[in-house]
Amino acid sequence: MYKDKNLTGHLCMFAACAAWGLMSPLGKDAMAHGISGLALVSFRAVGAALCFWLTSLLGRHKEDVAPRDLLMFFFAGMLAIVFNQCCFTIGLSLTSPVNASIVTTTLPIVTMILAALFLKEPVTNKKVLGIFCGAIGALLLILGNGHAAQKGNGNLTGDLLCLTAQCSFAVYLTIFKKLIQKYTVVTCMKWMFTYTTIVILPFTYKDLAILPWAEIPATTWFETAFVVFVATYLAYIMMMTGQKLLRPTIVSMYNYVQPIVACIVSVATGLGVFGWSQGAAVLLVFGGVWLVTQSKSRADLKTEHPSHTDPES
């Protein structure tokens, strides 16, 4: 049963990060053809909130949430969605998709440090080696397909906003794991996205008001719909399910799947090639994820050595 749950968690995280990997090029293209960064953030928040409330209303049971937990969902929404989505989407509008992808490789490192500080999770040799291998693999893929970075399309402000997004999400993964395990995925997400909508609309409604709706091409609306429904609604369901079943550091390691998806898309569309370096990068990424999954958690070490928790494996 435990292995089945682990497999479900891994499959969910892979699916979520694959959707996010597709979101960067599609979202960037939508923002280049009439959708501003703030407008896209608004569409994601409002669209996802509506989807989760509809899912909740169509469900067979309603879940009561304690008043204190409603407050906690507010702060979880600020970290996981408002700061994460707003900073990343606006950062992506300023910098290149390559630079944004490079910055995402910092998430597992930050998460490992925070998990050690707040959850007392051991920083094991396997965990460090796995994160290092995954980061090298991701960077090989990104830089191997990074023609945009060579053309100077990066932007320091955009890069820093993308970094802030990673740090915010790492704090969320670490601090709110117990809250997320207490309720269903739909309950968690409907409240988090509701708070997100309430917070961001006062700042983004002007971008929506001046949006040239009639002039935006149909392909841009399809890209926006993908970002809202697949890369937000479905991806957050998958991510939240994975977060319930896996440790925070393992969840964050799946961020390295995103450049793999970008590489596959570039090859499929004829914009890139798949050579030995890409193959080595993919092996490094999945090898790194495997190493982190094999590292011992705090609970594992306590079970094996009740009076000694020295993280050497």
Residue pairs with C-beta under 8 A, 6 or more apart in sequence:
5 245
6 245
6 246
6 293
8 241
8 245
9 241
9 242
9 244
9 245
9 246
9 250
10 242
10 246
10 293
12 238
12 239
12 241
12 242
12 245
13 238
13 239
13 242
13 246
13 250
13 251
13 254
13 257
14 254
14 257
15 234
15 235
15 238
16 235
16 236
16 238
16 239
16 242
16 254
17 254
17 255
17 257
17 258
17 261
18 257
18 258
18 261
19 230
19 231
19 234
19 235
19 238
20 231
20 235
20 258
21 257
21 258
21 259
21 260
21 261
21 262
21 265
22 226
22 230
22 231
22 261
22 262
22 265
23 226
23 227
23 231
23 235
24 92
24 97
24 100
24 101
24 258
24 262
25 97
25 262
25 265
26 223
26 226
26 227
26 231
27 40
27 89
27 92
27 223
27 227
27 231
28 92
28 93
28 97
29 220
29 223
30 40
30 220
30 223
30 224
30 227
31 37
31 40
31 92
31 93
33 216
33 217
33 219
33 220
34 211
34 212
34 215
34 216
34 217
34 220
35 43
35 211
35 216
35 220
35 224
36 93
36 207
36 211
37 89
37 90
37 92
37 93
37 94
38 90
38 203
38 204
38 207
39 204
39 207
39 208
39 211
40 89
40 224
40 227
41 85
41 86
41 89
41 90
41 200
41 204
42 200
42 201
42 204
42 205
42 207
42 208
43 224
43 227
43 228
44 85
44 89
44 227
44 228
44 232
45 81
45 85
45 193
45 196
45 197
45 200
45 201
46 197
46 201
47 228
47 229
47 232
47 233
48 189
48 193
48 228
48 232
48 233
48 236
49 190
49 193
49 194
49 196
49 197
51 229
51 233
52 186
52 189
52 190
52 193
52 233
53 190
53 194
55 186
55 190
56 62
56 186
56 187
56 190
59 186
63 183
63 184
63 187
65 73
65 183
65 187
65 191
69 179
69 182
69 183
70 191
72 176
72 179
73 179
73 188
73 191
73 192
73 195
74 191
74 195
75 176
76 172
76 176
76 179
76 180
76 188
76 192
77 191
77 192
77 193
77 194
77 195
77 196
77 199
78 195
78 196
78 199
79 168
79 169
79 171
79 172
79 175
79 176
80 168
80 169
80 172
80 176
80 192
81 192
81 193
81 196
82 196
82 199
82 200
83 164
83 165
83 168
84 165
84 168
84 169
84 172
85 165
85 196
86 165
86 200
87 161
87 162
87 164
87 165
87 168
88 100
88 161
88 162
88 165
90 158
90 161
91 100
91 103
91 157
91 158
91 159
91 160
91 161
91 162
91 164
91 165
92 100
92 158
92 162
93 158
94 155
94 157
94 158
94 161
95 153
95 154
95 155
95 157
95 158
95 159
95 162
96 148
96 149
96 153
96 154
96 155
97 148
97 262
98 142
98 143
98 145
98 146
98 147
98 148
98 149
98 153
98 154
99 148
99 149
99 153
99 154
99 155
99 158
99 159
99 162
100 158
100 159
100 162
101 138
101 142
101 258
101 259
101 262
102 139
102 142
102 143
102 146
102 149
103 159
103 162
103 163
103 166
104 138
104 162
104 166
104 255
104 258
104 259
105 134
105 135
105 138
105 139
105 142
105 255
105 256
106 163
106 166
106 167
107 166
107 169
107 170
107 252
107 255
108 131
108 134
108 135
108 249
108 252
108 253
108 255
108 256
108 292
109 131
109 135
110 166
110 167
110 170
110 252
111 170
111 173
111 174
111 248
111 249
111 251
111 252
112 121
112 123
112 127
112 128
112 131
112 249
112 252
113 123
114 170
114 171
114 173
114 174
114 248
115 121
115 173
115 174
115 247
115 248
115 249
116 122
116 123
118 174
118 175
119 174
119 177
119 248
119 298
120 298
121 247
121 248
121 249
121 297
121 298
122 295
122 296
122 297
122 298
122 301
122 309
122 311
123 311
124 295
124 296
124 311
124 312
124 313
125 295
125 311
125 312
125 313
126 291
126 292
126 294
126 295
126 296
126 313
127 249
127 291
127 292
127 295
129 288
129 291
130 253
130 287
130 288
130 289
130 290
130 291
130 292
130 293
130 294
130 295
131 249
131 253
131 288
131 292
132 288
133 284
133 285
133 287
133 288
133 291
134 253
134 256
134 284
134 285
134 287
134 288
134 289
134 292
135 256
135 288
136 281
136 284
137 256
137 280
137 281
137 282
137 283
137 284
137 285
137 287
137 288
138 255
138 256
138 258
138 259
138 260
138 281
138 285
140 277
140 278
140 280
140 281
140 284
141 259
141 260
141 262
141 263
141 278
141 281
141 282
141 285
142 259
142 262
143 149
144 263
144 277
144 278
144 281
145 262
145 263
145 266
145 271
145 272
166 255
170 252
173 243
173 248
173 251
173 252
174 248
177 243
177 248
179 188
180 188
180 240
180 243
180 244
181 244
185 237
185 240
185 241
185 244
186 237
188 240
189 236
189 237
189 240
239 251
242 251
242 254
243 251
247 297
249 292
249 295
250 289
250 292
250 293
253 288
253 289
253 292
254 289
256 285
256 288
256 289
257 285
259 285
260 281
260 282
260 285
263 272
263 274
263 278
263 281
263 282
266 272
267 273
267 274
295 313
296 304
296 311
296 313
298 309
301 309
301 310
301 311
302 309
